[in-house]
Amino acid sequence: MSKVPVAVLGATGNIGQRFVSLLQDHPTFEIAALASSERKVGGSLKAFWRLDDVPLAPHVASMELQPLDLGVLRKHDVVAAFSGLPSEIAGDIEMDAARVGVRVFSNASAHRMDPDVPLLVPEVNPNHLRLVERQPAFREGGFVVTNPNCSITGLALPLKPLVDSLDLTDVHVATYQALSGAGYPGVPSLDITANVIPFIEGEEEKMRREAKKILGSLSDGILPSPIDVWANCARVAVRDGHLEAVSIPLKDEIPAGEIAHLLSSFRGEAQVQQLPTAPNQPVIVRAEANRPQPLLDLMAGEPARARGMAATIGRIRVVERVVRFFVLSHNTIRGGAGGSVLNAEFAHRRGYLD
């Protein structure tokens, strides 16, 4: 069976390079085109490669960067495009691509809150994928699917089994977010060295807003979840990995061991379908008192293709009907490119890429 030809939009950016790393040897998708900003067009990807933890396949390294143009997608018979574009330019480009029949899987925030665009995490809200059928572009075969903000993605995975089993109304979270979440080159070194910046513009509002859509129910549209996520977000001097301290009031006293069991036994649709990039265990619970840590737990997830796709939980405590724990997720893999690739695998399995 031939592979599905795909394009990466914004291929030289942080998320774009993560897309390439996950797609260059993918069992279902084949990179047909790499598109980037005008000043990089004509160069090869290897000239801009910065992921020192991922070897670039020779046939991809030599690929010539193409312009962000619909003609490029048509020329290469692209079926799906993965967008790592900045949000300020992603909106029009992604919709234009969808209108000519391309299935767009986007990491950008431009369309996340559009009522007919899924804000998708396959383990959490798989039925939301049906929203694409309401998009005008769907008549031409195209659509847009987005993955959530990187900080809410890591939180949504452990929230899903808790929301399904317990009566929750409020979630309080303090995030310690990695530098790579600010894109490349990130935060100026003199601002972040030996420092913590207790403000990330728009982040706390995104977490609250996107959680309501992700955890919402699908009827005529998305009925927002009644659960409120209250966030305090800070940037810390860590390269990759968002660590979050979570506190959730409970209606009843529940032993910490029962919470741990709910989390560690959780499996979603992505695991049932055994999608290539889905971790066998999407939420991993650590018993050690000093875990999770970015240096030790960033690349959690098995099999090898799913490394960096699992959320790691530690320090589960329940005191006076409040459960507290830490969660760590890889912001540019699970919370970025890996999330979009998993969404595309799920859409393909459901027949939306045929």
The 8 nearest C-alpha neighbors of each residue, nearest first, counted from 0:
[[1, 2, 27, 3, 26, 28, 29, 4],
 [2, 0, 3, 27, 4, 28, 29, 26],
 [1, 3, 27, 28, 29, 4, 0, 26],
 [2, 4, 28, 29, 27, 5, 78, 1],
 [5, 3, 29, 77, 31, 78, 30, 28],
 [6, 4, 79, 30, 77, 80, 31, 78],
 [7, 5, 80, 32, 33, 31, 30, 81],
 [6, 8, 81, 33, 10, 80, 82, 34],
 [9, 7, 82, 34, 10, 83, 81, 35],
 [8, 10, 35, 84, 83, 15, 11, 34],
 [9, 11, 15, 8, 7, 16, 35, 12],
 [12, 10, 15, 16, 9, 47, 35, 13],
 [13, 11, 15, 14, 10, 9, 16, 83],
 [14, 12, 16, 15, 182, 183, 17, 11],
 [13, 15, 17, 83, 16, 12, 336, 18],
 [16, 14, 10, 83, 12, 18, 9, 17],
 [15, 17, 19, 18, 14, 13, 10, 11],
 [16, 18, 14, 20, 19, 15, 336, 21],
 [19, 17, 15, 336, 16, 21, 20, 22],
 [18, 20, 16, 22, 17, 21, 23, 15],
 [19, 21, 17, 18, 22, 23, 16, 53],
 [22, 20, 18, 19, 23, 17, 25, 24],
 [21, 23, 25, 19, 24, 20, 18, 28],
 [22, 24, 19, 20, 25, 21, 30, 56],
 [25, 23, 22, 26, 21, 29, 20, 28],
 [24, 26, 22, 28, 27, 23, 21, 29],
 [25, 27, 28, 24, 2, 275, 29, 22],
 [28, 26, 2, 25, 3, 29, 344, 1],
 [29, 27, 3, 2, 25, 4, 26, 5],
 [28, 30, 4, 2, 3, 5, 31, 25],
 [29, 31, 5, 6, 32, 4, 23, 28],
 [32, 30, 4, 5, 6, 29, 75, 77],
 [33, 31, 6, 30, 34, 7, 5, 75],
 [34, 32, 7, 64, 6, 10, 65, 8],
 [35, 33, 65, 8, 66, 64, 67, 9],
 [34, 36, 9, 10, 66, 67, 64, 8],
 [35, 37, 38, 39, 40, 66, 67, 9],
 [38, 36, 40, 39, 66, 35, 67, 65],
 [37, 39, 36, 40, 35, 41, 42, 66],
 [40, 38, 37, 36, 42, 41, 35, 64],
 [41, 39, 64, 37, 65, 42, 38, 66],
 [42, 40, 64, 63, 39, 65, 43, 66],
 [43, 41, 40, 63, 64, 39, 44, 46],
 [42, 44, 63, 61, 62, 45, 46, 64],
 [43, 45, 60, 46, 47, 62, 48, 61],
 [44, 46, 60, 48, 47, 43, 61, 55],
 [47, 45, 44, 43, 48, 42, 60, 49],
 [46, 48, 45, 44, 11, 49, 43, 12],
 [47, 49, 45, 46, 50, 44, 11, 16],
 [50, 48, 51, 47, 16, 13, 11, 45],
 [51, 49, 52, 53, 48, 16, 54, 17],
 [50, 52, 53, 49, 54, 48, 55, 16],
 [53, 51, 50, 54, 49, 55, 20, 17],
 [52, 54, 51, 50, 55, 20, 49, 17],
 [55, 53, 56, 52, 51, 50, 20, 57],
 [54, 56, 60, 57, 53, 59, 20, 45],
 [55, 57, 59, 58, 60, 54, 23, 24],
 [58, 56, 60, 59, 55, 61, 45, 62],
 [57, 59, 60, 56, 61, 62, 55, 23],
 [58, 60, 62, 56, 57, 61, 55, 23],
 [61, 59, 45, 57, 44, 58, 62, 55],
 [60, 62, 59, 43, 58, 63, 57, 44],
 [63, 61, 59, 43, 60, 44, 64, 58],
 [64, 62, 43, 41, 42, 65, 61, 44],
 [63, 65, 40, 41, 33, 34, 42, 43],
 [64, 66, 34, 40, 33, 35, 63, 41],
 [67, 65, 34, 68, 40, 35, 37, 36],
 [68, 66, 34, 35, 65, 36, 8, 69],
 [67, 69, 70, 66, 71, 72, 65, 34],
 [70, 68, 72, 71, 73, 96, 67, 95],
 [69, 71, 73, 68, 72, 74, 75, 67],
 [70, 72, 74, 69, 73, 68, 75, 65],
 [73, 71, 77, 69, 70, 75, 74, 76],
 [72, 74, 76, 70, 71, 75, 77, 69],
 [75, 73, 71, 72, 76, 70, 77, 69],
 [74, 76, 77, 73, 72, 31, 71, 32],
 [77, 75, 73, 74, 72, 78, 4, 31],
 [76, 78, 5, 4, 72, 75, 79, 73],
 [77, 79, 101, 4, 5, 102, 76, 3],
 [80, 78, 102, 5, 101, 103, 77, 6],
 [79, 81, 6, 103, 5, 7, 104, 102],
 [82, 80, 7, 104, 105, 103, 8, 6],
 [83, 81, 105, 8, 84, 106, 7, 104],
 [82, 84, 15, 9, 14, 106, 8, 107],
 [83, 85, 9, 82, 89, 86, 8, 107],
 [86, 84, 87, 88, 89, 107, 83, 9],
 [85, 87, 89, 107, 109, 88, 108, 84],
 [86, 88, 85, 89, 90, 109, 84, 107],
 [89, 87, 86, 90, 85, 91, 84, 92],
 [88, 90, 86, 92, 84, 93, 91, 87],
 [91, 89, 109, 93, 92, 88, 94, 86],
 [90, 92, 94, 93, 89, 95, 88, 96],
 [93, 91, 95, 89, 94, 90, 96, 88],
 [94, 92, 96, 95, 91, 90, 89, 97],
 [93, 95, 97, 91, 96, 92, 98, 90],
 [96, 94, 98, 92, 97, 93, 91, 99],
 [95, 97, 93, 94, 101, 98, 99, 92],
 [96, 98, 141, 101, 142, 94, 100, 99],
 [99, 97, 136, 95, 96, 100, 141, 94],
 [100, 98, 97, 96, 101, 139, 141, 95],
 [99, 101, 141, 140, 139, 97, 98, 102],
 [102, 100, 141, 97, 79, 78, 96, 99],
 [101, 103, 79, 141, 142, 97, 143, 80],
 [104, 102, 143, 80, 79, 81, 142, 101],
 [105, 103, 81, 144, 339, 145, 143, 82],
 [106, 104, 82, 145, 107, 81, 103, 144],
 [105, 107, 146, 83, 145, 335, 82, 339],
 [108, 106, 86, 105, 109, 84, 85, 83],
 [107, 109, 111, 86, 110, 106, 148, 145],
 [108, 110, 90, 86, 107, 111, 89, 87],
 [111, 109, 113, 112, 108, 90, 116, 145],
 [112, 110, 108, 113, 118, 145, 109, 116],
 [111, 113, 110, 114, 116, 209, 118, 212],
 [114, 112, 110, 116, 115, 111, 117, 109],
 [113, 115, 116, 112, 220, 221, 117, 130],
 [114, 116, 130, 113, 134, 133, 131, 117],
 [117, 115, 113, 114, 144, 130, 131, 143],
 [118, 116, 119, 144, 127, 128, 130, 145],
 [119, 117, 145, 146, 111, 147, 213, 116],
 [118, 120, 146, 117, 121, 145, 124, 127],
 [119, 121, 123, 122, 124, 146, 125, 118],
 [122, 120, 125, 123, 269, 124, 119, 268],
 [123, 121, 267, 268, 120, 269, 124, 125],
 [122, 124, 120, 121, 159, 125, 156, 267],
 [123, 125, 126, 127, 121, 120, 122, 119],
 [126, 124, 121, 127, 128, 123, 122, 120],
 [125, 127, 128, 124, 129, 217, 130, 121],
 [128, 126, 129, 125, 117, 124, 130, 217],
 [129, 127, 130, 126, 117, 125, 131, 119],
 [130, 128, 127, 131, 132, 126, 117, 133],
 [129, 131, 115, 128, 132, 133, 127, 117],
 [132, 130, 133, 129, 134, 142, 116, 128],
 [131, 133, 130, 134, 137, 129, 142, 135],
 [134, 132, 131, 130, 115, 135, 137, 129],
 [133, 135, 131, 136, 137, 132, 115, 142],
 [136, 134, 137, 138, 133, 98, 132, 139],
 [135, 137, 98, 141, 138, 134, 139, 142],
 [136, 138, 140, 141, 139, 134, 135, 142],
 [139, 137, 136, 140, 135, 141, 134, 132],
 [140, 138, 100, 137, 136, 141, 98, 99],
 [139, 141, 100, 137, 138, 136, 101, 142],
 [142, 140, 100, 97, 101, 102, 137, 136],
 [141, 143, 97, 102, 137, 136, 131, 103],
 [142, 144, 103, 104, 102, 116, 97, 145],
 [145, 143, 104, 117, 116, 105, 103, 118],
 [146, 144, 105, 118, 104, 111, 106, 117],
 [145, 147, 119, 118, 106, 339, 338, 105],
 [148, 146, 118, 152, 149, 145, 151, 209],
 [147, 149, 151, 150, 152, 334, 146, 205],
 [150, 148, 334, 330, 152, 151, 335, 147],
 [149, 151, 152, 148, 153, 241, 154, 334],
 [150, 152, 154, 206, 153, 148, 149, 155],
 [153, 151, 155, 149, 154, 150, 334, 147],
 [154, 152, 328, 151, 155, 150, 156, 310],
 [153, 155, 151, 152, 156, 157, 158, 150],
 [156, 154, 158, 152, 153, 157, 151, 159],
 [155, 157, 158, 154, 159, 153, 152, 123],
 [158, 156, 159, 155, 154, 262, 160, 282],
 [157, 159, 155, 161, 156, 160, 162, 154],
 [158, 160, 162, 161, 157, 156, 123, 155],
 [161, 159, 163, 162, 158, 157, 265, 164],
 [160, 162, 158, 164, 163, 159, 165, 157],
 [163, 161, 159, 165, 160, 164, 158, 167],
 [162, 164, 160, 161, 165, 159, 166, 158],
 [165, 163, 161, 162, 160, 166, 261, 159],
 [166, 164, 162, 161, 167, 163, 249, 250],
 [165, 167, 250, 162, 168, 249, 164, 163],
 [168, 166, 165, 169, 162, 249, 226, 248],
 [167, 169, 226, 227, 225, 166, 170, 248],
 [170, 168, 227, 226, 228, 167, 247, 171],
 [169, 171, 228, 247, 229, 246, 227, 172],
 [172, 170, 229, 246, 245, 228, 230, 247],
 [171, 173, 245, 230, 244, 229, 246, 174],
 [174, 172, 231, 244, 243, 230, 232, 245],
 [173, 175, 243, 232, 176, 242, 233, 231],
 [176, 174, 242, 233, 234, 241, 235, 243],
 [175, 177, 241, 234, 235, 174, 233, 242],
 [178, 176, 237, 239, 238, 240, 179, 241],
 [177, 179, 238, 180, 181, 185, 237, 236],
 [180, 178, 181, 182, 177, 239, 238, 185],
 [181, 179, 178, 182, 177, 330, 176, 331],
 [180, 182, 185, 179, 178, 186, 183, 184],
 [183, 181, 185, 179, 180, 13, 184, 178],
 [184, 182, 185, 13, 181, 179, 12, 186],
 [183, 185, 182, 186, 187, 181, 179, 178],
 [184, 186, 183, 181, 182, 178, 179, 187],
 [185, 187, 188, 178, 191, 184, 181, 190],
 [188, 186, 190, 189, 191, 185, 184, 192],
 [187, 189, 190, 191, 192, 186, 185, 236],
 [190, 188, 187, 192, 191, 186, 193, 194],
 [191, 189, 188, 187, 192, 186, 194, 196],
 [190, 192, 194, 188, 189, 236, 193, 195],
 [191, 193, 194, 188, 189, 190, 236, 195],
 [194, 192, 191, 195, 236, 190, 189, 235],
 [193, 195, 191, 192, 196, 190, 235, 236],
 [196, 194, 235, 234, 197, 191, 233, 236],
 [195, 197, 234, 233, 198, 194, 235, 191],
 [198, 196, 233, 195, 232, 234, 199, 231],
 [197, 199, 233, 196, 232, 200, 234, 231],
 [200, 198, 202, 232, 201, 233, 234, 197],
 [199, 201, 202, 198, 203, 204, 232, 205],
 [200, 202, 204, 203, 205, 199, 206, 198],
 [203, 201, 205, 204, 200, 199, 206, 232],
 [202, 204, 230, 206, 205, 201, 232, 231],
 [203, 205, 207, 202, 201, 206, 208, 230],
 [206, 204, 202, 208, 203, 207, 209, 201],
 [205, 207, 203, 209, 151, 204, 208, 210],
 [206, 208, 228, 204, 210, 205, 209, 229],
 [209, 207, 205, 211, 210, 206, 204, 212],
 [208, 210, 212, 211, 206, 205, 207, 213],
 [211, 209, 213, 212, 207, 208, 214, 206],
 [210, 212, 224, 223, 209, 214, 208, 215],
 [211, 213, 215, 209, 223, 210, 214, 221],
 [214, 212, 210, 215, 211, 209, 118, 124],
 [215, 213, 224, 211, 212, 210, 216, 124],
 [216, 214, 224, 223, 212, 222, 213, 211],
 [215, 217, 222, 221, 218, 214, 223, 224],
 [218, 216, 221, 220, 222, 127, 219, 215],
 [217, 219, 220, 221, 216, 222, 127, 215],
 [220, 218, 217, 221, 222, 130, 216, 115],
 [221, 219, 218, 217, 222, 114, 115, 130],
 [220, 222, 217, 216, 215, 223, 218, 212],
 [221, 223, 216, 215, 217, 220, 224, 218],
 [224, 222, 215, 211, 212, 221, 225, 216],
 [223, 225, 215, 211, 226, 214, 222, 212],
 [224, 226, 227, 223, 168, 211, 215, 169],
 [227, 225, 168, 224, 169, 228, 211, 167],
 [226, 228, 169, 170, 229, 168, 225, 207],
 [229, 227, 170, 207, 171, 169, 230, 226],
 [228, 230, 171, 170, 172, 227, 207, 231],
 [231, 229, 172, 203, 173, 171, 232, 228],
 [230, 232, 173, 203, 174, 172, 233, 229],
 [233, 231, 174, 173, 198, 230, 197, 203],
 [234, 232, 197, 175, 198, 196, 174, 176],
 [233, 235, 176, 196, 175, 195, 177, 197],
 [236, 234, 195, 237, 176, 177, 175, 233],
 [235, 237, 191, 178, 192, 177, 238, 234],
 [238, 236, 177, 235, 239, 178, 240, 176],
 [237, 239, 178, 177, 179, 236, 240, 235],
 [240, 238, 177, 179, 237, 329, 178, 330],
 [239, 241, 329, 330, 177, 293, 328, 297],
 [240, 242, 176, 328, 177, 327, 175, 330],
 [241, 243, 327, 175, 326, 174, 240, 176],
 [244, 242, 174, 326, 325, 173, 175, 245],
 [245, 243, 325, 173, 172, 324, 174, 326],
 [244, 246, 172, 324, 323, 171, 325, 243],
 [247, 245, 323, 171, 322, 170, 172, 321],
 [246, 248, 170, 322, 321, 171, 169, 249],
 [249, 247, 321, 320, 322, 169, 246, 250],
 [250, 248, 320, 251, 321, 247, 167, 252],
 [249, 251, 166, 320, 248, 252, 167, 165],
 [252, 250, 249, 320, 253, 166, 248, 319],
 [251, 253, 320, 254, 249, 319, 250, 317],
 [252, 254, 251, 255, 257, 317, 320, 258],
 [255, 253, 256, 257, 317, 252, 258, 316],
 [254, 256, 258, 257, 317, 316, 315, 259],
 [255, 257, 259, 254, 258, 260, 315, 253],
 [256, 258, 260, 254, 259, 255, 261, 253],
 [257, 259, 255, 261, 260, 256, 262, 254],
 [260, 258, 256, 262, 257, 261, 263, 255],
 [259, 261, 257, 263, 262, 258, 264, 256],
 [262, 260, 258, 259, 264, 263, 265, 160],
 [261, 263, 259, 260, 265, 264, 157, 282],
 [262, 264, 260, 265, 283, 282, 284, 261],
 [265, 263, 261, 262, 260, 266, 280, 282],
 [264, 266, 262, 263, 261, 160, 267, 282],
 [267, 265, 270, 264, 280, 281, 268, 122],
 [268, 266, 122, 269, 270, 271, 265, 123],
 [267, 269, 271, 122, 270, 272, 121, 125],
 [268, 270, 272, 267, 271, 122, 274, 121],
 [269, 271, 273, 272, 268, 267, 266, 279],
 [272, 270, 268, 273, 269, 267, 266, 274],
 [271, 273, 269, 270, 274, 268, 348, 345],
 [274, 272, 270, 271, 269, 275, 277, 279],
 [273, 275, 277, 272, 269, 276, 344, 270],
 [276, 274, 277, 273, 304, 305, 344, 26],
 [277, 275, 305, 304, 274, 341, 278, 337],
 [278, 276, 274, 305, 275, 269, 270, 279],
 [279, 277, 305, 300, 301, 280, 281, 309],
 [278, 280, 301, 270, 281, 277, 302, 300],
 [279, 281, 278, 282, 283, 266, 309, 300],
 [282, 280, 309, 278, 310, 279, 283, 266],
 [283, 281, 310, 280, 309, 263, 311, 262],
 [282, 284, 311, 263, 312, 310, 280, 281],
 [285, 283, 312, 263, 313, 311, 282, 286],
 [286, 284, 313, 287, 312, 290, 283, 291],
 [285, 287, 313, 288, 284, 314, 290, 315],
 [288, 286, 289, 290, 285, 313, 314, 291],
 [287, 289, 290, 314, 286, 313, 285, 291],
 [290, 288, 287, 291, 292, 314, 313, 286],
 [291, 289, 292, 313, 287, 288, 285, 314],
 [290, 292, 313, 296, 311, 327, 312, 289],
 [291, 293, 290, 295, 294, 296, 297, 327],
 [294, 292, 297, 296, 295, 240, 291, 327],
 [295, 293, 292, 296, 297, 240, 291, 298],
 [296, 294, 292, 293, 297, 291, 298, 290],
 [297, 295, 293, 299, 292, 298, 291, 294],
 [296, 298, 293, 299, 329, 240, 307, 295],
 [299, 297, 307, 306, 296, 300, 329, 308],
 [300, 298, 307, 309, 306, 296, 297, 308],
 [301, 299, 306, 309, 278, 305, 308, 307],
 [302, 300, 278, 305, 303, 306, 279, 299],
 [301, 303, 305, 304, 300, 278, 306, 279],
 [302, 304, 305, 301, 306, 300, 276, 278],
 [305, 303, 302, 276, 306, 275, 301, 21],
 [306, 304, 276, 278, 308, 301, 300, 303],
 [307, 305, 300, 298, 303, 299, 308, 304],
 [306, 308, 298, 299, 329, 300, 309, 332],
 [307, 309, 333, 305, 306, 300, 278, 332],
 [310, 308, 281, 300, 299, 282, 307, 278],
 [309, 311, 328, 282, 327, 153, 281, 283],
 [312, 310, 283, 327, 326, 282, 284, 291],
 [313, 311, 326, 284, 325, 283, 285, 291],
 [312, 314, 285, 325, 290, 315, 291, 324],
 [315, 313, 324, 288, 316, 325, 290, 286],
 [314, 316, 324, 313, 323, 255, 317, 322],
 [317, 315, 323, 322, 255, 314, 324, 318],
 [316, 318, 322, 321, 255, 320, 323, 254],
 [319, 317, 321, 320, 316, 322, 252, 323],
 [318, 320, 321, 317, 252, 322, 249, 248],
 [321, 319, 252, 249, 318, 251, 248, 317],
 [322, 320, 248, 317, 318, 247, 249, 319],
 [323, 321, 317, 247, 316, 246, 248, 320],
 [324, 322, 246, 316, 245, 315, 317, 321],
 [323, 325, 315, 314, 245, 313, 244, 316],
 [324, 326, 244, 313, 243, 312, 245, 314],
 [325, 327, 312, 243, 311, 242, 310, 313],
 [328, 326, 242, 311, 241, 310, 291, 243],
 [329, 327, 310, 153, 241, 240, 330, 297],
 [330, 328, 240, 332, 333, 307, 297, 331],
 [329, 331, 334, 149, 240, 332, 333, 328],
 [330, 332, 335, 334, 329, 336, 14, 333],
 [333, 331, 337, 335, 336, 329, 334, 330],
 [334, 332, 308, 337, 338, 329, 335, 330],
 [333, 335, 149, 330, 331, 332, 152, 338],
 [336, 334, 331, 332, 338, 333, 337, 106],
 [335, 337, 18, 332, 339, 338, 17, 14],
 [338, 336, 332, 333, 340, 339, 335, 341],
 [337, 339, 333, 341, 336, 335, 340, 334],
 [340, 338, 342, 336, 341, 337, 104, 146],
 [339, 341, 337, 343, 342, 338, 344, 336],
 [342, 340, 344, 338, 339, 343, 276, 337],
 [341, 343, 339, 345, 340, 344, 346, 338],
 [344, 342, 346, 340, 345, 341, 347, 339],
 [345, 343, 341, 347, 342, 346, 348, 340],
 [344, 346, 342, 348, 343, 347, 341, 349],
 [347, 345, 343, 349, 351, 348, 344, 342],
 [346, 348, 352, 344, 350, 349, 345, 351],
 [349, 347, 345, 350, 346, 344, 351, 272],
 [348, 350, 346, 347, 351, 345, 352, 344],
 [351, 349, 347, 348, 352, 353, 346, 345],
 [350, 352, 346, 347, 353, 349, 348, 102],
 [353, 351, 347, 350, 346, 78, 102, 79],
 [352, 350, 351, 347, 78, 140, 349, 3]]
